[in-house]
Amino acid sequence: MPILVMVSKERQTGKTTFLNWLMMVFGDNMAMVSPDDLINGFNSTYASSNIIAVEETLLEKAITVEKIKALATSKFISINQKFICQYKVPFYGKIILTSNNEDKFARIDDDEIRFFIRKVKIPTIENHNIEADMVSEIPAFLHYLTTLPPVDFTHDRTGFTPAEHQNNSLSVVKSESKSGLYKSIQILFEDLFLNDLQNHTDFFADIKSIKQRFFATDSKIDLSFIKNVLKNEFNLLPSTESIRFNPFFSEQMKTGRPYHFKREMFTKDNPIKSNSFSTPNLPF
């Protein structure tokens, strides 16, 4: 199953109540753990559980995110228990995360499809006896589940297509997961198109020109860092052939393998008039 994430910056939205209710339904077949428990060497507290819940999640370590993603798709797990040799068993765990941090609970890449994020709103009706009411309704709810059609796994192994995972909450987390350099380039190039290049729809620039124009005094941002961000976050590659170009429409021409930056990548505003550089017939 996909990793269900319930987020809301507001308190008293029912995230913890939902987990408590699942604990009532599944009993000892559910485990409540902390993010650190997931990367701990000993996993016997949750390895055989059907539901694994992590409350107040803030996954600051990349290794924790990768461990959760690996667990979500694992068919087997090696149980590591103190003073007992490891042994492998089938793994059926479904992972649920809750967090008050709506946009930065974890770093999620653009291509990631294993997270299903739901923004939980504040209930419009207060019921301080809700858990007792939910307990009384468990038999009826379980009966209702038996009346539903079986899950269709022909479209995806999780039962949900990537398009069904996509929503505004996921987009916000993916956007916030970008590196600081990505966000800086996005802002700087948007300003460039809206001001210095307001009449143009595109321009060419190489990595060295970007470094010299915007980050000349920043020792933390080197050429390889810029190259990695352009490749992995902007999904851009340089020209496959060496050409003559003038970076940012400067007066000095250069020869090299530049990147092609288009206006629509950074702003939705149209140029005041068409005065674009004639784009050569090159594969990008």
C-alpha positions as a Markdown table, in Angstrom:
| # | Residue | x | y | z |
|---|---|---|---|---|
| 1 | Met | 0.0 | 0.0 | 0.0 |
| 2 | Pro | 1.1 | 3.6 | -0.4 |
| 3 | Ile | 2.4 | 5.5 | 2.7 |
| 4 | Leu | -0.6 | 7.4 | 4.1 |
| 5 | Val | 0.4 | 10.8 | 5.5 |
| 6 | Met | -2.0 | 12.9 | 7.5 |
| 7 | Val | -0.9 | 16.5 | 8.0 |
| 8 | Ser | -2.3 | 19.6 | 9.5 |
| 9 | Lys | -0.6 | 22.5 | 11.3 |
| 10 | Glu | -3.7 | 23.0 | 13.4 |
| 11 | Arg | -4.1 | 20.9 | 16.6 |
| 12 | Gln | -7.2 | 18.9 | 17.5 |
| 13 | Thr | -7.9 | 17.8 | 14.0 |
| 14 | Gly | -8.3 | 14.1 | 14.9 |
| 15 | Lys | -5.0 | 12.6 | 13.6 |
| 16 | Thr | -4.2 | 11.0 | 16.9 |
| 17 | Thr | -7.8 | 9.9 | 17.4 |
| 18 | Phe | -7.7 | 8.1 | 14.1 |
| 19 | Leu | -4.6 | 6.2 | 15.1 |
| 20 | Asn | -6.2 | 5.4 | 18.5 |
| 21 | Trp | -9.2 | 4.0 | 16.7 |
| 22 | Leu | -7.0 | 1.9 | 14.4 |
| 23 | Met | -5.3 | 0.5 | 17.5 |
| 24 | Met | -8.8 | -0.4 | 18.8 |
| 25 | Val | -9.5 | -2.3 | 15.6 |
| 26 | Phe | -6.2 | -4.0 | 15.1 |
| 27 | Gly | -5.0 | -4.4 | 18.7 |
| 28 | Asp | -1.6 | -6.1 | 19.0 |
| 29 | Asn | -1.5 | -6.3 | 15.2 |
| 30 | Met | -0.6 | -2.5 | 15.2 |
| 31 | Ala | 2.5 | -0.8 | 16.4 |
| 32 | Met | 3.0 | 2.9 | 17.3 |
| 33 | Val | 6.7 | 3.8 | 16.8 |
| 34 | Ser | 8.9 | 6.9 | 16.6 |
| 35 | Pro | 11.0 | 7.8 | 13.5 |
| 36 | Asp | 14.1 | 6.7 | 15.3 |
| 37 | Asp | 12.6 | 3.2 | 15.9 |
| 38 | Leu | 12.5 | 2.7 | 12.1 |
| 39 | Ile | 16.3 | 3.1 | 11.7 |
| 40 | Asn | 17.1 | 1.3 | 15.0 |
| 41 | Gly | 18.9 | -2.0 | 14.4 |
| 42 | Phe | 16.2 | -3.8 | 16.4 |
| 43 | Asn | 12.8 | -4.0 | 14.7 |
| 44 | Ser | 10.9 | -6.7 | 16.5 |
| 45 | Thr | 8.5 | -4.1 | 17.9 |
| 46 | Tyr | 6.9 | -3.5 | 14.5 |
| 47 | Ala | 8.3 | -6.1 | 12.0 |
| 48 | Ser | 5.3 | -8.4 | 12.3 |
| 49 | Ser | 2.6 | -5.7 | 12.6 |
| 50 | Asn | -0.1 | -5.1 | 10.0 |
| 51 | Ile | -0.2 | -1.4 | 10.7 |
| 52 | Ile | 2.9 | 0.7 | 11.6 |
| 53 | Ala | 2.0 | 4.3 | 12.7 |
| 54 | Val | 4.5 | 7.1 | 13.3 |
| 55 | Glu | 3.1 | 10.1 | 15.1 |
| 56 | Glu | 4.4 | 13.7 | 15.1 |
| 57 | Thr | 6.6 | 12.8 | 12.2 |
| 58 | Leu | 9.5 | 15.0 | 11.1 |
| 59 | Leu | 11.9 | 13.0 | 9.0 |
| 60 | Glu | 15.1 | 15.1 | 9.0 |
| 61 | Lys | 17.4 | 12.2 | 8.1 |
| 62 | Ala | 17.4 | 11.0 | 4.5 |
| 63 | Ile | 18.2 | 7.5 | 5.8 |
| 64 | Thr | 14.9 | 7.4 | 7.7 |
| 65 | Val | 12.9 | 8.4 | 4.6 |
| 66 | Glu | 14.6 | 5.7 | 2.5 |
| 67 | Lys | 14.0 | 3.1 | 5.2 |
| 68 | Ile | 10.2 | 4.0 | 5.2 |
| 69 | Lys | 10.1 | 3.8 | 1.4 |
| 70 | Ala | 11.8 | 0.5 | 1.4 |
| 71 | Leu | 9.5 | -0.9 | 4.0 |
| 72 | Ala | 6.4 | 0.2 | 2.1 |
| 73 | Thr | 7.3 | -2.1 | -0.8 |
| 74 | Ser | 9.0 | -5.0 | 1.0 |
| 75 | Lys | 7.5 | -8.4 | 0.8 |
| 76 | Phe | 9.9 | -9.9 | 3.4 |
| 77 | Ile | 11.6 | -8.4 | 6.5 |
| 78 | Ser | 14.5 | -9.7 | 8.6 |
| 79 | Ile | 13.5 | -9.6 | 12.3 |
| 80 | Asn | 16.4 | -8.4 | 14.4 |
| 81 | Gln | 15.8 | -9.1 | 18.1 |
| 82 | Lys | 18.2 | -8.8 | 21.0 |
| 83 | Phe | 20.1 | -12.1 | 21.8 |
| 84 | Ile | 18.3 | -13.9 | 19.0 |
| 85 | Cys | 19.6 | -14.7 | 15.5 |
| 86 | Gln | 18.0 | -12.8 | 12.7 |
| 87 | Tyr | 15.3 | -14.6 | 10.7 |
| 88 | Lys | 13.2 | -13.6 | 7.7 |
| 89 | Val | 9.4 | -13.5 | 7.6 |
| 90 | Pro | 6.8 | -12.2 | 5.1 |
| 91 | Phe | 6.1 | -8.5 | 5.7 |
| 92 | Tyr | 2.5 | -7.1 | 5.4 |
| 93 | Gly | 3.0 | -3.8 | 7.2 |
| 94 | Lys | 1.1 | -0.7 | 6.0 |
| 95 | Ile | 2.7 | 2.6 | 7.1 |
| 96 | Ile | 0.8 | 5.7 | 8.4 |
| 97 | Leu | 2.5 | 8.9 | 9.3 |
| 98 | Thr | 1.0 | 12.0 | 11.0 |
| 99 | Ser | 2.6 | 15.4 | 11.3 |
| 100 | Asn | 1.9 | 19.0 | 12.2 |
| 101 | Asn | 4.5 | 20.1 | 9.6 |
| 102 | Glu | 2.4 | 20.2 | 6.4 |
| 103 | Asp | 5.2 | 21.1 | 3.9 |
| 104 | Lys | 8.5 | 19.8 | 5.4 |
| 105 | Phe | 7.7 | 16.6 | 7.3 |
| 106 | Ala | 10.1 | 14.8 | 4.9 |
| 107 | Arg | 12.0 | 15.4 | 1.7 |
| 108 | Ile | 10.1 | 13.9 | -1.3 |
| 109 | Asp | 11.5 | 13.9 | -4.8 |
| 110 | Asp | 9.5 | 14.9 | -7.9 |
| 111 | Asp | 9.4 | 11.3 | -9.1 |
| 112 | Glu | 8.3 | 9.8 | -5.8 |
| 113 | Ile | 5.0 | 8.0 | -6.0 |
| 114 | Arg | 4.8 | 6.1 | -2.7 |
| 115 | Phe | 3.3 | 8.9 | -0.5 |
| 116 | Phe | -0.4 | 9.7 | -0.3 |
| 117 | Ile | -0.7 | 12.9 | 1.7 |
| 118 | Arg | -4.0 | 14.1 | 3.1 |
| 119 | Lys | -4.5 | 17.5 | 4.6 |
| 120 | Val | -6.8 | 17.1 | 7.7 |
| 121 | Lys | -9.2 | 19.9 | 8.5 |
| 122 | Ile | -10.5 | 20.9 | 11.8 |
| 123 | Pro | -13.9 | 19.1 | 12.6 |
| 124 | Thr | -16.9 | 21.4 | 12.4 |
| 125 | Ile | -18.6 | 19.5 | 15.2 |
| 126 | Glu | -17.1 | 18.8 | 18.5 |
| 127 | Asn | -17.6 | 15.4 | 20.1 |
| 128 | His | -15.6 | 14.7 | 23.2 |
| 129 | Asn | -17.0 | 11.2 | 23.4 |
| 130 | Ile | -15.9 | 10.3 | 19.9 |
| 131 | Glu | -13.6 | 7.4 | 20.8 |
| 132 | Ala | -16.3 | 5.6 | 22.7 |
| 133 | Asp | -18.7 | 6.2 | 19.8 |
| 134 | Met | -16.1 | 4.8 | 17.4 |
| 135 | Val | -15.6 | 1.7 | 19.5 |
| 136 | Ser | -19.3 | 0.9 | 19.4 |
| 137 | Glu | -19.3 | 1.3 | 15.6 |
| 138 | Ile | -16.4 | -1.0 | 14.9 |
| 139 | Pro | -18.5 | -4.1 | 14.2 |
| 140 | Ala | -20.7 | -2.2 | 11.7 |
| 141 | Phe | -17.6 | -0.7 | 10.1 |
| 142 | Leu | -15.9 | -4.0 | 9.6 |
| 143 | His | -19.1 | -5.5 | 8.1 |
| 144 | Tyr | -19.2 | -2.5 | 5.7 |
| 145 | Leu | -15.7 | -3.3 | 4.6 |
| 146 | Thr | -16.8 | -6.8 | 3.6 |
| 147 | Thr | -19.4 | -5.4 | 1.3 |
| 148 | Leu | -16.8 | -3.4 | -0.8 |
| 149 | Pro | -15.5 | -4.7 | -4.1 |
| 150 | Pro | -12.0 | -6.2 | -4.1 |
| 151 | Val | -9.1 | -3.9 | -4.7 |
| 152 | Asp | -8.0 | -3.7 | -8.3 |
| 153 | Phe | -4.3 | -4.3 | -8.5 |
| 154 | Thr | -4.1 | -4.5 | -12.3 |
| 155 | His | -3.3 | -0.8 | -12.7 |
| 156 | Asp | -0.6 | -0.6 | -10.0 |
| 157 | Arg | 0.8 | -2.9 | -7.3 |
| 158 | Thr | -0.4 | -0.5 | -4.5 |
| 159 | Gly | -4.0 | -0.4 | -5.9 |
| 160 | Phe | -3.6 | 3.3 | -6.6 |
| 161 | Thr | -2.3 | 4.9 | -9.7 |
| 162 | Pro | 0.3 | 7.8 | -9.4 |
| 163 | Ala | -2.4 | 10.2 | -10.7 |
| 164 | Glu | -4.6 | 9.3 | -7.7 |
| 165 | His | -1.8 | 10.1 | -5.3 |
| 166 | Gln | -1.3 | 13.5 | -6.8 |
| 167 | Asn | -2.9 | 16.4 | -4.9 |
| 168 | Asn | -2.0 | 19.9 | -3.8 |
| 169 | Ser | -0.6 | 18.7 | -0.4 |
| 170 | Leu | 1.9 | 16.4 | -2.2 |
| 171 | Ser | 2.9 | 19.2 | -4.6 |
| 172 | Val | 3.6 | 21.5 | -1.7 |
| 173 | Val | 5.9 | 19.0 | 0.0 |
| 174 | Lys | 7.8 | 18.3 | -3.2 |
| 175 | Ser | 8.3 | 22.0 | -3.8 |
| 176 | Glu | 9.6 | 22.5 | -0.3 |
| 177 | Ser | 11.9 | 19.5 | -0.8 |
| 178 | Lys | 13.9 | 21.3 | -3.4 |
| 179 | Ser | 17.4 | 22.5 | -2.5 |
| 180 | Gly | 18.2 | 26.1 | -1.6 |
| 181 | Leu | 20.1 | 26.5 | -4.8 |
| 182 | Tyr | 17.1 | 25.4 | -6.9 |
| 183 | Lys | 14.9 | 28.0 | -5.1 |
| 184 | Ser | 17.5 | 30.7 | -5.6 |
| 185 | Ile | 17.9 | 30.0 | -9.3 |
| 186 | Gln | 14.1 | 30.0 | -9.7 |
| 187 | Ile | 13.8 | 33.4 | -8.1 |
| 188 | Leu | 16.9 | 34.9 | -9.9 |
| 189 | Phe | 15.8 | 33.7 | -13.3 |
| 190 | Glu | 12.3 | 34.8 | -12.8 |
| 191 | Asp | 13.5 | 38.3 | -12.0 |
| 192 | Leu | 15.8 | 38.1 | -15.0 |
| 193 | Phe | 13.0 | 37.5 | -17.4 |
| 194 | Leu | 10.7 | 40.1 | -15.8 |
| 195 | Asn | 13.4 | 42.8 | -15.9 |
| 196 | Asp | 16.6 | 42.5 | -17.8 |
| 197 | Leu | 15.2 | 40.1 | -20.4 |
| 198 | Gln | 11.6 | 41.2 | -20.4 |
| 199 | Asn | 11.5 | 41.1 | -24.2 |
| 200 | His | 12.9 | 37.6 | -24.6 |
| 201 | Thr | 11.4 | 34.1 | -24.4 |
| 202 | Asp | 14.6 | 32.2 | -23.8 |
| 203 | Phe | 18.4 | 32.6 | -23.3 |
| 204 | Phe | 21.5 | 30.4 | -23.2 |
| 205 | Ala | 24.0 | 30.2 | -20.3 |
| 206 | Asp | 26.7 | 27.8 | -19.2 |
| 207 | Ile | 27.5 | 26.8 | -15.6 |
| 208 | Lys | 30.5 | 29.1 | -15.3 |
| 209 | Ser | 28.4 | 32.1 | -16.5 |
| 210 | Ile | 25.7 | 31.3 | -13.9 |
| 211 | Lys | 28.4 | 31.1 | -11.2 |
| 212 | Gln | 30.1 | 34.4 | -12.2 |
| 213 | Arg | 26.8 | 36.3 | -12.5 |
| 214 | Phe | 24.9 | 35.2 | -9.4 |
| 215 | Phe | 27.2 | 33.2 | -7.0 |
| 216 | Ala | 30.7 | 34.6 | -7.6 |
| 217 | Thr | 31.3 | 35.3 | -3.9 |
| 218 | Asp | 29.5 | 32.2 | -2.5 |
| 219 | Ser | 32.2 | 29.6 | -1.9 |
| 220 | Lys | 29.5 | 27.0 | -0.9 |
| 221 | Ile | 28.1 | 27.0 | -4.4 |
| 222 | Asp | 30.6 | 25.5 | -6.9 |
| 223 | Leu | 30.3 | 24.5 | -10.5 |
| 224 | Ser | 29.5 | 20.8 | -9.7 |
| 225 | Phe | 26.7 | 21.9 | -7.3 |
| 226 | Ile | 25.1 | 24.0 | -10.0 |
| 227 | Lys | 25.5 | 21.2 | -12.5 |
| 228 | Asn | 23.8 | 18.7 | -10.2 |
| 229 | Val | 20.8 | 21.0 | -9.5 |
| 230 | Leu | 20.3 | 21.7 | -13.2 |
| 231 | Lys | 20.4 | 18.0 | -14.0 |
| 232 | Asn | 18.5 | 16.5 | -11.0 |
| 233 | Glu | 16.0 | 19.2 | -10.0 |
| 234 | Phe | 15.5 | 21.3 | -13.2 |
| 235 | Asn | 15.8 | 18.2 | -15.4 |
| 236 | Leu | 18.1 | 20.1 | -17.8 |
| 237 | Leu | 21.1 | 18.9 | -19.8 |
| 238 | Pro | 23.6 | 21.0 | -21.7 |
| 239 | Ser | 23.8 | 21.1 | -25.5 |
| 240 | Thr | 25.2 | 17.9 | -27.0 |
| 241 | Glu | 27.3 | 20.0 | -29.4 |
| 242 | Ser | 29.6 | 23.0 | -28.9 |
| 243 | Ile | 28.0 | 26.2 | -30.2 |
| 244 | Arg | 28.7 | 30.0 | -30.2 |
| 245 | Phe | 26.4 | 31.8 | -27.7 |
| 246 | Asn | 26.2 | 35.0 | -25.6 |
| 247 | Pro | 25.3 | 34.2 | -22.0 |
| 248 | Phe | 22.3 | 36.2 | -20.7 |
| 249 | Phe | 22.5 | 38.2 | -24.0 |
| 250 | Ser | 25.7 | 39.8 | -22.8 |
| 251 | Glu | 28.0 | 41.4 | -25.4 |
| 252 | Gln | 30.7 | 38.8 | -25.0 |
| 253 | Met | 30.3 | 35.7 | -27.1 |
| 254 | Lys | 31.5 | 32.3 | -25.9 |
| 255 | Thr | 32.0 | 28.8 | -27.3 |
| 256 | Gly | 30.8 | 25.8 | -25.3 |
| 257 | Arg | 27.9 | 23.6 | -24.4 |
| 258 | Pro | 25.3 | 25.9 | -22.8 |
| 259 | Tyr | 22.0 | 25.2 | -21.2 |
| 260 | His | 18.8 | 26.5 | -22.8 |
| 261 | Phe | 16.5 | 28.3 | -20.3 |
| 262 | Lys | 13.0 | 29.1 | -21.4 |
| 263 | Arg | 10.7 | 31.8 | -20.0 |
| 264 | Glu | 7.8 | 29.4 | -19.2 |
| 265 | Met | 10.1 | 27.5 | -16.8 |
| 266 | Phe | 10.3 | 30.5 | -14.5 |
| 267 | Thr | 7.3 | 32.8 | -15.1 |
| 268 | Lys | 3.9 | 32.8 | -16.7 |
| 269 | Asp | 4.2 | 36.4 | -17.9 |
| 270 | Asn | 4.6 | 36.8 | -21.6 |
| 271 | Pro | 7.4 | 39.0 | -23.0 |
| 272 | Ile | 6.4 | 42.6 | -23.9 |
| 273 | Lys | 7.5 | 42.0 | -27.5 |
| 274 | Ser | 9.0 | 39.1 | -29.4 |
| 275 | Asn | 12.7 | 39.6 | -29.6 |
| 276 | Ser | 13.9 | 36.1 | -28.8 |
| 277 | Phe | 17.3 | 34.7 | -29.7 |
| 278 | Ser | 17.0 | 32.5 | -32.7 |
| 279 | Thr | 17.3 | 29.0 | -31.3 |
| 280 | Pro | 19.7 | 26.8 | -33.2 |
| 281 | Asn | 18.6 | 23.4 | -34.3 |
| 282 | Leu | 20.2 | 21.5 | -31.5 |
| 283 | Pro | 19.1 | 18.5 | -29.4 |
| 284 | Phe | 18.6 | 19.4 | -25.7 |
